[in-house]
Amino acid sequence: MMRYILVGILALMVLAVGLLSFEWYRGQNQAVAFGAPFELVDDSGQPITEKAFQGRPTALFFGFTHCPDVCPTTLFEMEGWLDELGEEGEDLQAFFITVDPERDTPEVMKTYLGNFSDRVTGITGDPEKVAAMAKAFRIYSRKVELEDGDYTMDHTASVMLLDRNGDFFGTISYEENAETAVAKLRRLINEG
């Protein structure tokens, strides 16, 4: 009988050590930095920094104004999500960050975004600073030369969600179901 009690106690101790190890490991992975300080300009030519992503729930989309399909589709969907949220989404802010700052000046971005929404703010600036920001947010982008001498940009097509502290909250995939996207935004808005 005593032997079974000792085996039971030993099993509980092993389980407790395993759970503590798992929690420690999970905490270590959550400590990975996401984003970094930056100094760029918005689509009105005004300075903007990472502080703009704090204090309110935020949706970020990295793209470019010469994009033939992914960017206009995502911006159109984003406006639909904002409309669906209505007053509930008034605190949610949205940004479109260019991965093509050589062509996407503040004026170009302002005009382009005006075709989709008055609630999405464009961000652009020095190409090296834009590239550093994209890298800090783990965004893939690459210039692709075309046969006619022009170029396009390959880039991550997901919308990044940040909580009120500016920390990573989740993503909305390209062409994700609208109901699912709105549900994710509701969770983001209602978080803290």
trRosetta pair geometry for C-beta under 8 A, 3 or more apart (Angstrom, degrees):
i j d omega theta_ij theta_ji phi_ij phi_ji
1 4 6.0 -54 -158 31 35 108
1 5 6.8 33 148 -17 65 105
2 5 5.6 -53 -152 35 37 114
2 6 6.4 37 151 -18 67 105
3 6 5.8 -55 -150 37 31 111
3 7 6.4 31 152 -18 65 106
4 7 5.6 -51 -144 37 33 112
4 8 6.2 37 153 -21 64 106
5 8 5.6 -54 -149 36 30 114
5 9 6.4 30 153 -18 64 105
6 9 5.7 -52 -145 36 32 110
6 10 6.2 33 154 -19 64 107
7 10 5.7 -55 -147 38 30 113
7 11 6.3 33 153 -22 64 105
8 11 5.7 -53 -147 34 30 112
8 12 6.5 29 154 -17 63 105
9 12 5.8 -55 -150 37 32 111
9 13 6.4 34 151 -21 65 105
10 13 5.6 -53 -148 34 32 113
10 14 6.5 33 153 -19 65 104
11 14 5.8 -53 -148 35 32 111
11 15 6.4 33 152 -18 64 107
12 15 5.6 -54 -147 38 32 114
12 16 6.2 34 154 -21 66 106
13 16 5.7 -52 -146 36 31 112
13 17 6.4 30 155 -17 64 105
14 17 5.9 -54 -148 37 30 110
14 18 6.3 33 152 -21 63 108
15 18 5.6 -56 -150 36 30 115
15 19 6.4 28 155 -17 65 106
16 19 5.9 -54 -146 37 30 109
16 20 6.3 29 156 -16 64 108
17 20 5.8 -56 -146 40 30 111
17 21 6.2 33 154 -21 64 108
18 21 5.7 -56 -147 36 28 112
18 22 6.4 30 154 -20 64 105
19 22 5.6 -52 -147 34 32 113
19 23 6.4 30 155 -17 65 105
20 23 5.8 -54 -147 37 31 110
20 24 6.4 33 153 -20 64 106
21 24 5.7 -54 -149 36 31 112
21 25 6.2 30 154 -19 65 108
22 25 5.7 -57 -147 38 30 111
22 26 6.2 30 155 -19 65 107
23 26 5.7 -52 -143 37 30 112
23 27 6.3 32 155 -19 63 107
24 27 5.8 -59 -153 37 29 112
24 28 6.5 32 150 -23 64 104
25 28 5.6 -52 -151 30 33 114
25 29 6.7 29 153 -16 64 104
26 29 5.9 -57 -152 36 33 109
26 30 6.5 29 153 -18 65 107
27 30 5.8 -56 -146 36 33 110
27 31 6.7 40 154 -30 63 104
28 31 5.8 -55 -158 23 32 116
29 32 6.3 -22 -175 -14 46 111
33 36 7.2 56 151 -76 123 82
33 136 8.0 -55 130 -162 104 87
34 136 7.7 109 178 157 37 74
34 137 7.0 56 179 -124 78 52
34 138 7.3 -52 -135 -4 84 113
34 167 6.6 92 60 -153 121 60
34 168 4.3 -27 117 -30 171 117
35 50 6.3 125 161 -134 120 126
35 53 7.3 -123 -148 80 159 160
35 136 5.3 56 -154 137 25 107
35 137 5.5 30 -89 -84 67 78
35 162 7.7 42 -46 -107 147 133
35 166 6.6 -109 76 156 163 101
35 168 7.6 178 -15 -50 103 86
36 50 7.2 -134 108 -70 29 146
36 132 7.3 -80 75 150 134 93
36 133 7.2 -144 60 -117 92 52
36 136 3.6 -107 10 -138 106 149
37 49 6.7 -11 -162 -170 78 105
37 50 5.2 -108 -120 5 46 133
38 49 6.2 171 78 -145 57 59
38 50 5.7 107 28 -47 78 90
38 129 6.3 123 -158 176 96 98
38 132 7.0 164 -108 96 103 101
38 133 4.4 32 -99 -92 154 111
38 136 7.4 -161 -53 38 113 149
39 47 6.6 -22 -165 -159 86 104
39 48 7.9 150 -153 77 41 43
39 49 5.6 -13 -96 -95 61 91
39 125 7.5 172 115 -163 55 162
39 129 6.7 -71 67 -158 67 145
40 47 7.7 141 84 -153 31 56
40 48 5.6 -30 75 66 78 91
40 49 7.7 148 25 -88 66 41
40 123 5.4 70 105 -179 138 97
40 124 6.5 178 175 91 117 22
40 125 3.4 -134 -145 -14 83 145
40 126 7.5 -135 -116 26 75 72
40 129 5.9 174 -83 123 87 124
40 130 6.6 84 -110 -81 132 75
40 133 6.8 -31 -39 -38 133 155
41 45 5.5 -11 176 -152 131 33
41 46 6.3 144 -156 69 80 27
41 47 6.0 -53 -101 -96 68 36
41 48 6.2 114 -142 13 18 92
41 106 5.8 -62 121 -71 119 122
41 123 7.3 157 83 -151 37 59
41 124 6.2 -29 68 71 85 70
41 125 5.0 138 15 -82 80 93
42 45 7.3 -48 69 18 64 17
42 46 5.1 -9 38 58 106 85
42 47 7.9 21 -2 95 84 10
42 48 4.6 93 -47 -36 91 135
42 106 6.9 68 105 -128 41 110
42 121 5.4 -33 -154 174 117 112
42 122 6.4 117 -174 78 62 60
42 123 5.8 -39 -109 -95 56 65
43 106 5.0 151 -151 -160 37 73
43 107 7.9 143 -171 -67 75 15
43 109 4.3 -123 -112 101 107 110
43 110 4.1 149 163 -70 110 76
43 113 6.3 -70 -100 22 172 139
43 121 6.1 -160 14 -168 107 62
43 122 3.3 77 -59 51 117 107
43 123 7.5 -74 -37 -56 76 31
43 124 7.4 80 -84 6 63 104
44 106 6.4 -84 43 -179 8 127
44 110 6.8 96 -74 -89 52 128
45 106 4.5 165 -67 86 68 173
45 107 8.0 18 -54 -48 106 72
48 52 5.2 -7 -165 -28 98 147
48 121 8.0 156 -103 141 158 131
48 123 5.9 -104 78 -119 145 104
49 52 6.4 144 67 -9 47 90
50 53 5.7 -50 -171 29 59 112
50 54 7.4 56 138 -23 73 104
50 166 6.4 76 168 -161 95 149
51 54 5.6 -58 -158 29 48 115
52 93 7.8 -123 162 123 88 153
52 95 7.5 94 122 -72 127 142
53 58 4.9 -68 -144 -3 78 172
53 60 7.6 -10 -111 -59 124 122
53 95 7.8 -67 -85 -1 93 145
53 162 5.3 -1 -178 101 113 159
53 166 4.2 92 112 -120 101 97
54 164 7.0 60 -165 165 52 53
54 165 6.3 -1 -131 -161 88 27
54 166 4.4 -41 -77 -39 79 114
55 164 6.0 -10 -168 -168 8 86
56 91 5.4 -154 -145 170 100 83
56 92 7.1 163 163 -116 103 21
56 93 5.1 70 110 -3 134 112
56 164 6.2 42 -60 -120 4 78
57 91 6.4 74 28 116 94 97
57 92 5.1 -38 85 -109 104 72
57 93 7.3 158 86 23 52 70
57 161 7.4 -10 -176 -169 95 92
57 162 7.2 164 -160 86 50 60
57 163 6.4 -36 -111 -141 75 37
57 164 6.0 -42 -62 -64 58 71
57 169 7.6 -12 -143 -6 94 165
57 185 7.8 124 138 -161 139 69
57 188 4.6 122 -158 144 135 99
57 189 5.2 -114 20 -91 159 50
57 191 7.2 112 -92 48 120 100
58 92 7.4 161 -90 -162 25 64
58 93 5.3 -22 -109 70 75 90
58 94 7.4 155 -161 -90 60 33
58 95 6.9 3 -171 3 106 107
58 161 7.2 151 85 -158 56 47
58 162 4.2 -8 63 58 106 105
58 166 7.3 20 22 -111 140 58
59 78 6.9 172 121 -139 145 115
59 92 6.6 30 -8 177 104 108
59 93 7.4 -169 28 95 71 44
59 94 4.5 -14 67 -111 103 82
59 95 7.3 174 90 26 56 64
59 159 5.4 -2 -171 173 102 117
59 160 7.3 147 -160 77 49 48
59 161 5.8 -20 -103 -101 68 68
59 162 7.8 -164 -73 21 24 76
59 172 7.6 -5 -140 14 115 125
59 185 7.1 -22 -65 -110 128 105
59 188 7.9 100 -65 109 86 167
60 94 7.8 178 -78 -156 31 55
60 95 5.1 -12 -114 66 71 101
60 97 6.2 6 -169 -4 100 116
60 137 7.1 -88 112 -159 152 154
60 159 6.9 153 73 -167 42 64
60 160 4.4 -19 62 62 101 101
60 161 7.8 -168 21 -74 77 23
60 162 6.7 46 -11 -11 111 111
61 71 7.7 136 145 -133 122 75
61 74 5.7 166 -153 136 148 135
61 75 7.2 -168 87 -75 157 72
61 78 6.8 -100 -23 -65 147 147
61 94 7.5 10 3 -174 102 96
61 95 7.2 179 30 92 64 55
61 96 5.4 -20 73 -111 96 66
61 97 7.2 171 85 24 41 73
61 120 8.0 -24 36 -150 117 128
61 159 4.9 -35 -81 -110 93 80
61 160 7.5 175 -76 19 40 74
62 96 7.9 144 -100 -166 21 51
62 97 4.9 -32 -104 74 72 97
62 98 7.6 51 -157 157 66 4
62 99 5.4 70 167 -49 100 106
62 134 5.9 103 -139 -120 150 101
62 137 7.3 159 -47 91 135 136
62 139 4.6 46 27 -152 167 152
62 141 6.9 -107 146 -60 127 124
62 155 5.8 -132 116 170 101 130
62 156 6.1 49 63 64 120 97
62 160 7.8 36 -12 -1 96 115
63 67 5.4 -44 177 -28 107 155
63 70 6.7 -160 -125 105 122 99
63 71 3.7 141 170 -105 145 112
63 74 6.8 175 -52 55 151 136
63 75 7.8 -118 53 -43 155 104
63 96 6.3 -47 44 -164 100 96
63 97 7.8 110 23 69 54 52
63 98 7.1 -52 84 -118 45 45
63 99 6.5 -52 -152 9 7 102
63 155 6.2 171 -109 84 49 147
63 157 7.9 57 -88 -119 102 59
64 67 5.1 128 69 -41 73 97
64 71 6.4 -126 52 -58 44 158
64 98 5.4 73 -105 -151 69 82
64 99 5.4 -84 -51 53 104 77
64 100 3.6 54 -127 14 135 122
64 103 7.3 66 -173 66 114 114
64 104 5.9 -129 -145 -46 77 135
64 153 5.0 86 7 35 147 141
64 155 7.2 136 -8 -7 100 149
65 71 7.4 -129 -99 123 24 156
65 98 7.1 -28 -17 -111 86 113
65 100 7.2 -122 26 71 73 123
65 103 6.9 -136 53 115 106 107
65 104 5.2 145 2 -102 112 101
65 108 5.7 -153 31 147 169 107
65 109 6.3 -135 -58 -95 129 58
65 112 4.3 -105 -129 -90 116 164
66 100 6.7 -71 26 96 106 167
66 103 6.2 6 -22 107 124 155
66 152 6.9 -138 112 -119 110 69
66 153 7.8 106 68 7 100 100
67 70 5.7 -81 174 57 129 81
67 71 3.4 95 70 13 149 122
67 72 6.7 -175 93 -14 99 77
67 152 7.6 99 -110 -159 52 97
67 153 7.2 -61 -84 55 88 98
68 72 7.9 -67 149 12 22 116
68 152 7.5 -33 -10 -127 104 132
69 72 6.6 -74 -146 45 23 97
69 73 5.8 19 167 -18 65 118
70 73 6.0 -66 -148 40 22 111
70 74 6.1 17 161 -17 64 112
70 155 7.8 -177 93 66 148 93
70 157 5.0 -92 -165 -123 133 116
70 174 6.2 -41 -145 -135 100 134
71 74 5.9 -56 -141 38 28 107
71 75 6.2 23 162 -15 65 108
71 96 7.9 83 -159 -153 105 121
72 75 5.8 -56 -141 41 32 108
72 76 6.1 36 157 -21 66 107
72 116 7.4 -160 -144 -78 66 125
73 76 5.8 -58 -150 36 27 112
73 77 6.3 24 153 -16 64 108
73 174 7.7 60 98 -164 123 92
73 175 6.9 -17 146 -73 133 89
74 77 5.6 -55 -147 39 32 110
74 78 6.1 38 152 -26 66 105
74 157 6.9 -163 -61 -172 139 82
74 159 6.7 167 -168 -58 119 103
74 174 6.5 -66 -80 -124 110 77
75 78 5.4 -46 -143 32 33 116
75 79 6.6 36 155 -19 62 100
75 96 6.7 9 -96 -91 113 137
75 113 7.3 -135 -151 -126 141 67
75 116 4.1 -32 145 -149 116 166
75 117 6.8 -145 178 4 92 109
75 120 6.6 -104 -142 22 97 174
76 79 6.0 -54 -155 32 30 110
76 80 6.7 31 147 -18 62 106
76 116 6.1 -111 -75 -133 52 105
77 80 5.4 -55 -154 36 37 116
77 81 6.4 40 149 -23 69 100
77 175 7.5 -160 -65 -101 158 43
77 178 7.0 -141 -154 -100 99 91
77 181 7.2 10 160 102 115 175
78 81 5.6 -48 -150 31 34 112
78 82 6.5 33 152 -17 65 104
78 94 6.0 130 175 -157 129 154
78 116 7.5 45 64 158 103 128
78 117 6.8 -85 101 -18 101 153
78 120 6.5 68 116 -76 139 132
78 159 6.9 149 -90 -99 110 147
79 82 5.7 -53 -149 37 33 112
79 83 6.3 36 151 -20 65 105
79 116 5.4 -155 -40 168 134 82
79 117 4.3 -162 -94 -72 105 114
79 119 7.4 139 -114 44 73 109
79 120 7.6 -78 -71 -22 83 120
80 83 5.6 -53 -146 36 32 112
80 84 6.2 35 153 -22 65 105
80 178 6.5 -57 121 -134 128 125
81 84 5.6 -55 -149 35 31 113
81 85 6.4 28 153 -18 65 106
81 89 7.7 150 136 -115 77 164
81 178 7.0 -156 -82 -154 79 82
81 181 5.5 -88 -99 124 128 116
81 182 5.4 -168 -141 -85 85 78
81 185 5.9 123 172 -16 123 157
82 85 5.8 -55 -149 36 31 110
82 89 5.6 -158 -143 116 60 148
82 92 7.1 -151 -114 85 88 125
82 94 7.0 -84 -69 -18 129 142
82 117 6.8 86 39 -138 150 140
82 119 5.5 162 -162 72 164 155
83 86 7.1 24 175 -67 38 61
84 89 7.9 68 79 -15 62 143
84 178 7.3 146 -44 167 160 109
84 182 5.0 -66 107 -109 140 139
85 88 4.8 -118 -180 76 79 95
85 89 2.8 61 120 -27 138 127
85 92 6.8 12 116 19 167 141
85 182 6.5 -170 -63 -147 84 97
85 185 6.2 -84 -75 116 134 133
85 186 7.2 -174 -115 -76 102 78
85 189 7.5 141 -152 -38 135 156
86 89 6.5 111 56 23 30 94
87 90 5.6 -13 -161 -29 49 115
88 186 7.1 -5 146 -115 134 87
88 189 6.6 94 156 125 85 164
89 92 4.5 -39 -169 21 82 124
89 185 6.7 8 -110 148 117 126
89 189 6.4 -104 -108 -83 60 149
91 189 6.3 123 68 -143 109 97
92 185 6.4 17 -112 -171 157 109
92 188 7.3 76 -110 102 111 116
92 189 5.7 -61 -62 -87 105 105
93 119 7.8 -148 -139 174 50 87
93 121 7.4 -10 179 11 102 116
94 117 7.4 6 77 105 139 150
94 119 5.9 62 36 127 114 89
94 120 4.5 -51 104 -106 111 75
94 121 7.2 148 90 18 57 71
95 120 6.8 149 -107 -165 15 72
95 121 5.2 -32 -110 70 72 86
95 122 7.5 131 -163 -107 69 14
95 123 5.6 19 -176 -13 116 117
96 109 7.1 179 92 -161 114 111
96 113 6.1 -177 33 -94 143 118
96 120 5.3 50 -20 162 106 117
96 121 7.2 -176 24 87 74 35
96 122 5.1 -31 72 -103 97 65
96 123 7.1 173 83 19 46 74
97 122 7.7 142 -91 -164 31 52
97 123 4.4 -22 -108 66 76 111
97 124 7.7 162 -156 -70 55 48
97 130 7.3 169 172 -150 98 94
97 133 6.9 -121 -174 116 144 131
97 134 7.2 178 124 -81 128 85
98 101 5.3 130 99 -73 124 63
98 104 3.8 -170 -123 83 157 156
98 109 6.5 -103 -49 -88 122 125
98 122 7.0 34 -34 -170 98 99
98 123 6.9 -152 9 86 76 58
98 124 4.7 19 26 -97 129 90
98 130 6.5 -34 84 -152 83 144
99 130 7.2 167 -124 150 35 118
99 134 6.0 76 -111 -94 92 151
99 139 7.1 -137 -90 136 121 128
99 141 3.8 -150 -165 -131 137 154
99 153 5.2 156 98 167 112 150
99 155 4.8 165 23 -99 166 142
100 103 5.2 -14 143 40 110 100
100 104 5.2 100 89 -9 81 112
100 143 8.0 115 -106 -97 89 90
100 153 5.2 -129 -61 -38 111 146
101 104 5.6 -73 -114 61 35 93
101 124 4.8 146 -122 -164 91 91
101 125 6.0 -52 -138 61 144 37
101 126 7.0 45 131 110 156 10
101 127 4.8 -167 67 -87 118 64
101 130 4.5 168 -30 -9 136 159
102 127 6.0 22 -56 -80 81 126
103 108 6.7 -110 146 119 69 173
104 108 5.4 -134 -140 87 45 124
104 109 5.3 63 -177 -61 95 99
104 112 7.9 -52 -132 13 96 149
104 122 7.5 -140 171 -176 114 128
104 124 5.0 -156 115 -105 97 136
105 108 4.7 96 48 7 75 102
105 109 7.0 -145 89 -4 38 89
105 124 6.6 -179 -145 106 18 159
106 109 5.8 -62 -147 40 29 109
106 110 6.1 33 156 -25 67 107
106 122 7.0 153 -137 95 56 120
106 124 6.0 -151 -68 48 59 122
107 110 5.7 -51 -146 32 30 113
107 111 6.5 26 157 -14 63 106
108 111 6.1 -59 -153 39 29 108
108 112 6.1 27 153 -18 65 113
109 112 5.6 -57 -142 40 31 112
109 113 5.9 24 164 -14 68 110
109 122 3.3 157 156 167 130 165
109 123 7.9 -155 -180 22 166 19
109 124 5.8 -168 -29 -25 146 127
110 113 6.3 -58 -141 41 22 104
110 114 6.4 34 154 -31 59 108
110 122 6.4 -120 -63 27 49 135
111 114 5.7 -54 -154 25 28 119
111 115 7.6 34 150 -25 57 96
112 115 6.2 -54 -174 17 37 112
112 116 7.9 6 144 1 63 107
112 122 7.5 88 64 -80 105 143
113 116 5.9 -70 -160 43 48 102
113 117 6.6 -55 176 59 84 71
113 120 5.3 -140 -158 88 120 103
113 121 7.7 75 174 -123 169 14
113 122 5.3 -145 -29 -45 141 108
114 118 7.3 33 -124 -86 62 71
116 120 6.6 -12 95 31 115 137
117 120 4.6 78 79 2 120 101
124 130 6.6 -16 -156 -88 49 133
125 129 5.3 -50 112 80 121 125
125 130 5.6 162 64 -56 82 94
126 129 4.2 71 70 13 100 110
126 130 6.7 -174 84 -12 47 85
127 130 5.7 -54 -141 36 30 111
127 131 6.2 32 159 -20 65 106
128 131 5.7 -53 -147 36 30 112
128 132 6.4 32 153 -20 64 105
129 132 5.6 -51 -146 35 33 112
129 133 6.4 36 153 -20 64 103
130 133 5.7 -54 -151 34 32 112
130 134 6.4 32 152 -18 65 105
131 134 5.8 -53 -147 36 31 111
131 135 6.3 33 154 -20 64 107
131 141 7.7 -130 -121 67 74 121
132 135 5.7 -54 -148 37 31 113
132 136 6.4 33 153 -22 64 106
133 136 5.7 -56 -150 34 31 112
133 137 6.5 13 156 -4 65 109
134 137 6.0 -69 -150 47 30 100
134 139 4.1 -88 -168 68 84 116
134 141 5.6 -33 168 9 157 125
135 138 7.4 30 -177 -82 35 30
135 139 7.2 -88 -64 49 23 73
137 160 6.3 -90 -179 -42 119 175
138 156 7.9 76 119 -57 67 162
139 155 6.8 6 169 -167 101 93
139 156 4.7 -122 -148 24 72 131
139 160 7.9 -87 -74 -35 105 136
140 154 7.2 -39 130 123 101 93
140 155 6.3 168 95 -148 67 43
140 156 4.8 114 39 -47 80 90
141 153 5.8 -6 -165 -180 97 111
141 154 6.7 163 -150 88 43 59
141 155 4.2 7 -104 -105 84 92
141 156 7.2 -72 -57 4 73 78
142 153 7.0 152 73 -158 37 64
142 154 4.7 -5 55 55 92 105
142 155 7.6 -177 20 -70 58 58
143 151 5.4 4 -174 172 94 141
143 152 8.0 150 -158 81 52 34
143 153 6.0 -36 -101 -103 50 74
144 151 6.1 152 77 -164 46 83
144 152 5.1 -23 65 67 103 80
144 153 6.8 166 15 -101 88 20
144 154 5.6 78 -31 -21 124 96
145 149 7.9 -32 -168 -143 94 24
145 151 5.2 -46 -105 -101 43 96
146 149 7.1 -31 79 43 82 22
146 150 4.8 -9 50 73 126 77
146 151 5.8 -171 0 -96 87 32
146 152 6.2 74 -50 -9 113 92
157 173 7.7 43 101 -171 93 58
157 174 3.8 2 131 -60 122 131
158 171 4.4 2 169 -173 132 125
158 172 6.5 157 -166 73 78 44
158 173 5.5 -40 -109 -110 95 43
158 174 6.4 -92 -78 -33 51 75
159 171 6.4 144 74 -163 53 66
159 172 4.2 -4 54 53 110 101
159 181 7.9 62 45 -144 138 112
160 168 7.2 -67 -171 -126 104 83
160 171 5.9 -32 -104 -104 48 81
161 168 7.6 83 80 -165 62 52
161 169 4.2 -75 114 71 99 107
161 170 4.8 0 50 62 124 71
161 171 6.4 -160 7 -83 90 27
161 172 6.9 86 -40 -18 110 88
161 184 6.7 -139 -48 150 160 111
161 185 7.5 -150 -114 -97 131 60
161 188 5.1 -109 -175 -96 129 144
162 165 8.0 -125 168 72 91 53
162 166 5.4 -4 173 -149 131 36
162 167 6.4 142 -156 65 80 26
162 168 6.4 -49 -106 -95 68 30
162 169 5.8 150 -129 -1 13 103
163 166 7.3 -57 70 10 63 16
163 167 5.2 -12 40 59 105 84
163 168 7.9 10 0 83 89 16
163 169 4.6 127 -46 -70 82 118
163 188 6.8 -144 -98 -153 63 80
163 191 5.6 -79 -128 103 110 135
163 192 6.8 57 -177 41 120 123
164 191 7.4 -165 -5 97 98 93
164 192 5.9 -122 26 93 129 114
169 188 5.4 96 132 -114 156 98
169 191 6.9 -177 -135 33 131 165
170 184 6.0 -125 98 -162 140 119
170 187 8.0 29 18 88 146 126
170 188 7.3 -126 38 -74 108 107
172 176 5.2 -128 -177 32 78 144
172 180 7.9 150 -135 113 91 89
172 181 4.7 62 -144 -127 131 93
172 184 5.8 176 -81 72 96 150
172 185 7.7 -1 -61 -50 136 90
173 176 4.3 112 60 -60 81 108
176 180 5.5 -101 158 83 107 118
176 181 5.0 130 93 -62 112 100
177 180 4.2 75 74 10 100 111
177 181 6.8 -173 88 -12 49 85
178 181 5.6 -54 -145 36 33 113
178 182 6.2 29 158 -16 67 106
179 182 6.0 -55 -146 39 29 108
179 183 6.3 32 153 -21 63 107
180 183 5.6 -54 -148 35 31 114
180 184 6.5 33 153 -20 64 103
181 184 5.8 -54 -153 33 31 111
181 185 6.6 28 151 -16 64 106
182 185 5.6 -54 -149 38 35 112
182 186 6.4 41 150 -24 66 102
183 186 5.6 -49 -149 32 33 114
183 187 6.7 35 152 -18 63 101
184 187 5.7 -51 -152 34 34 111
184 188 6.4 36 149 -20 65 105
185 188 5.4 -51 -148 36 36 115
185 189 6.2 37 154 -20 68 104
186 189 5.7 -53 -145 37 31 111
186 190 6.1 13 161 -5 66 113
187 190 6.2 -67 -141 48 26 100
187 191 6.2 43 154 -43 64 101
188 191 5.8 -44 -150 10 28 117
